[in-house]
Amino acid sequence: MSIHREPKNSSSPETLIVGAGLAGLAAASFLKANKREVLVIEAAGEVGGRVRTDVHGEFLFDRGFQVLLTAYPELERHVDLDALDLCYFESGAVLVKEDKLSRLIDPAKRPLAVFPAALSRSLKTKDKLRLLKLRILLSKSWEPKSDISMELALQEFGFSREAIGSFFFPLLSGIQLTPRLEGSARLGFYILGCLFRGSAALPSRGMGEIPKQMSQRLPEDSLMLNSPVESIAGRDVFLKNGLKFQPAQLIVATDGPSASQLLGIETVYSRSQRCMYFSAPAAPSKDSAIFLAGDGQGPVRNMAILSNVASSYATGTEALIVAAMPGNNDVTEGEVLSQMHRWFGECVDEWRHLKTFAIAHSQPLFEPGRPFRRRLEISDNCFVCGDHRDTPSIQGALVSGRRAAETILNKV
Ligand SMILES: Cc1cc2nc3c(=O)[nH]c(=O)nc-3n(C[C@H](O)[C@H](O)[C@H](O)COP(=O)(O)OP(=O)(O)OC[C@H]3O[C@@H](n4cnc5c(N)ncnc54)[C@H](O)[C@@H]3O)c2cc1C
């Protein structure tokens, strides 16, 4: 793991990158691979930004419930997936409607399960057939003709209100961190395509292992932690600790709101997530799929029994459970437990609340019509990257970091 390192020449690194999230690390490793000198300056005491994992006794807590979609095309350029020792969610989902659980199995991944899936009462046959059609289209990188809201696009595709409400709503509101389906359909279908083409997974040592792995490929003296940047004027970068840098090129790879403040560019609006971790003497179910709240009753949109997916997330005798409430920041532990009680019964009385994360800026807003790739150039020698310049995802952050590095390489 990289720790605070003093740069060799603190006055003039060739390229200075502000922010050691996935975008900043992607830019740094791409430049380094092309023999450029880089210095990454990070405000926090560790790399990863929004993708970090805390160790809490025998439990691992990702900072917010998030998953790695293995079909993200950009991953293979930056991440050694084998070394992450991935643990996979079961494909499909467990739908909870009127407090009854039913399994929705993905027939393309489990062909032998088609028959039971067809019998499942969670979706009507017409909607299951539409889902199959959508799956086939998305496997060929299909896109909607025009970018409208995801809710409208699903209606136009022919899904019933019931299927939209009970399946797409909890699935996509959990991924896109919005309590509604008002966001871009082009993005929604892109994410669904990645979900269908690959798997949802967790690195066995937590999501934070992704940026840790990326940072370990950087040279010893190219990362400064605990060093918040206070202001930027042209190419002059002023740190809160009094240091000043004047690099030949500057990449601002912070989250959107910080980039807006440092560079005076347009405001980036946020989607938030509150998530709660619980331990239980025993897992309430054997399922390792994501559970979706198909009836919208209660604050939890989706949840998972993490210790069923990755036993390394809970190394003691207890199970680890995570419940996610996108955009719902007022919800109490009691409200979450009461919903879980309706789903799993009396065993929930023995659950113990471990930790709550309330993350105000989890993802930037992505409204219909917004382009996937946005301009990175602020001036001839100043660039901005991060998930707010691409899709609001791990994929988007990595792409934007690489694009910023490529822009510099093409210029100089
Ligand atoms: C709860 C939650 C759930 C998510 N779920 C998923 C998911 O399931 N799948 C998915 O693909 N994506 C998910 N995401 C989104 C994904 O994590 C982000 O899109 C991605 O990590 C953004 O990376 P980034 O490098 O652009 O920004 P960040 O990770 O925000 O990195 C920016 C870095 O800049 C640093 N910084 C900021 N200001 C300064 C300053 N002044 N000086 C120095 N450093 C500074 C920050 O400390 C940070 O380290 C989720 C995010 C959250 C929070």
The ligand as a Tripos MOL2 file, in Angstrom:
@<TRIPOS>MOLECULE
LIG
   53    58     1     0     0
SMALL
NO_CHARGES

@<TRIPOS>ATOM
      1 C1        -22.3150    4.6660   -2.2510 C.3       1 LIG1
      2 C2        -21.7830    4.5340   -3.6290 C.ar      1 LIG1
      3 C3        -22.2180    3.4940   -4.4320 C.ar      1 LIG1
      4 C4        -21.7020    3.3590   -5.7240 C.ar      1 LIG1
      5 N1        -22.0470    2.2760   -6.4510 N.ar      1 LIG1
      6 C5        -21.3890    2.0330   -7.6140 C.ar      1 LIG1
      7 C6        -21.5150    0.7920   -8.2710 C.ar      1 LIG1
      8 O1        -22.1650   -0.1310   -7.7680 O.2       1 LIG1
      9 N2        -20.8710    0.6120   -9.4750 N.ar      1 LIG1
     10 C7        -20.1330    1.6210  -10.0400 C.ar      1 LIG1
     11 O2        -19.5820    1.4330  -11.1260 O.2       1 LIG1
     12 N3        -19.9690    2.8160   -9.4040 N.ar      1 LIG1
     13 C8        -20.5560    3.0220   -8.2090 C.ar      1 LIG1
     14 N4        -20.3580    4.2080   -7.5430 N.ar      1 LIG1
     15 C9        -19.6660    5.3070   -8.2340 C.3       1 LIG1
     16 C10       -18.1420    5.1650   -8.2670 C.3       1 LIG1
     17 O3        -17.6510    4.8070   -6.9980 O.3       1 LIG1
     18 C11       -17.5820    6.5210   -8.6860 C.3       1 LIG1
     19 O4        -18.1720    6.8820   -9.9230 O.3       1 LIG1
     20 C12       -16.0590    6.5360   -8.8640 C.3       1 LIG1
     21 O5        -15.4120    5.9220   -7.7930 O.3       1 LIG1
     22 C13       -15.5970    7.9780   -9.0040 C.3       1 LIG1
     23 O6        -14.1860    8.0340   -9.0560 O.3       1 LIG1
     24 P1        -13.4480    9.4290   -9.2950 P.3       1 LIG1
     25 O7        -11.9900    9.1540   -9.3260 O.co2     1 LIG1
     26 O8        -14.0630   10.1220  -10.4390 O.co2     1 LIG1
     27 O9        -13.8050   10.3230   -8.0320 O.3       1 LIG1
     28 P2        -13.4810   10.1070   -6.4330 P.3       1 LIG1
     29 O10       -13.5220    8.6700   -6.0950 O.co2     1 LIG1
     30 O11       -14.4160   11.0100   -5.7450 O.co2     1 LIG1
     31 O12       -11.9810   10.6050   -6.3080 O.3       1 LIG1
     32 C14       -11.6540   11.9690   -6.1640 C.3       1 LIG1
     33 C15       -10.4560   12.0910   -5.2150 C.3       1 LIG1
     34 O13       -10.0980   13.4830   -5.1440 O.3       1 LIG1
     35 C16        -9.7640   13.7880   -3.8020 C.3       1 LIG1
     36 N5         -9.9230   15.2340   -3.5990 N.ar      1 LIG1
     37 C17       -11.0720   15.9650   -3.6170 C.ar      1 LIG1
     38 N6        -10.7950   17.2550   -3.3850 N.ar      1 LIG1
     39 C18        -9.4470   17.3520   -3.2300 C.ar      1 LIG1
     40 C19        -8.5570   18.4360   -2.9570 C.ar      1 LIG1
     41 N7         -9.0010   19.6920   -2.8000 N.pl3     1 LIG1
     42 N8         -7.2260   18.1720   -2.8500 N.ar      1 LIG1
     43 C20        -6.7460   16.9060   -3.0300 C.ar      1 LIG1
     44 N9         -7.5450   15.8430   -3.2720 N.ar      1 LIG1
     45 C21        -8.8880   16.0710   -3.3700 C.ar      1 LIG1
     46 C22       -10.7670   12.9710   -2.9900 C.3       1 LIG1
     47 O14       -10.3060   12.8000   -1.6550 O.3       1 LIG1
     48 C23       -10.7960   11.6600   -3.7880 C.3       1 LIG1
     49 O15        -9.8320   10.7520   -3.3300 O.3       1 LIG1
     50 C24       -20.8080    4.3480   -6.2360 C.ar      1 LIG1
     51 C25       -20.3930    5.3890   -5.4300 C.ar      1 LIG1
     52 C26       -20.8420    5.4610   -4.1270 C.ar      1 LIG1
     53 C27       -20.2890    6.5320   -3.2310 C.3       1 LIG1
@<TRIPOS>BOND
     1     1     2 1
     2     2     3 ar
     3     2    52 ar
     4     3     4 ar
     5     4     5 ar
     6     4    50 ar
     7     5     6 ar
     8     6     7 ar
     9     6    13 1
    10     7     8 2
    11     7     9 ar
    12     9    10 ar
    13    10    11 2
    14    10    12 ar
    15    12    13 ar
    16    13    14 ar
    17    14    15 1
    18    14    50 ar
    19    15    16 1
    20    16    17 1
    21    16    18 1
    22    18    19 1
    23    18    20 1
    24    20    21 1
    25    20    22 1
    26    22    23 1
    27    23    24 1
    28    24    25 2
    29    24    26 1
    30    24    27 1
    31    27    28 1
    32    28    29 2
    33    28    30 1
    34    28    31 1
    35    31    32 1
    36    32    33 1
    37    33    34 1
    38    33    48 1
    39    34    35 1
    40    35    36 1
    41    35    46 1
    42    36    37 ar
    43    36    45 ar
    44    37    38 ar
    45    38    39 ar
    46    39    40 ar
    47    39    45 ar
    48    40    41 1
    49    40    42 ar
    50    42    43 ar
    51    43    44 ar
    52    44    45 ar
    53    46    47 1
    54    46    48 1
    55    48    49 1
    56    50    51 ar
    57    51    52 ar
    58    52    53 1
@<TRIPOS>SUBSTRUCTURE
     1 LIG1         1 GROUP 0 **** ****
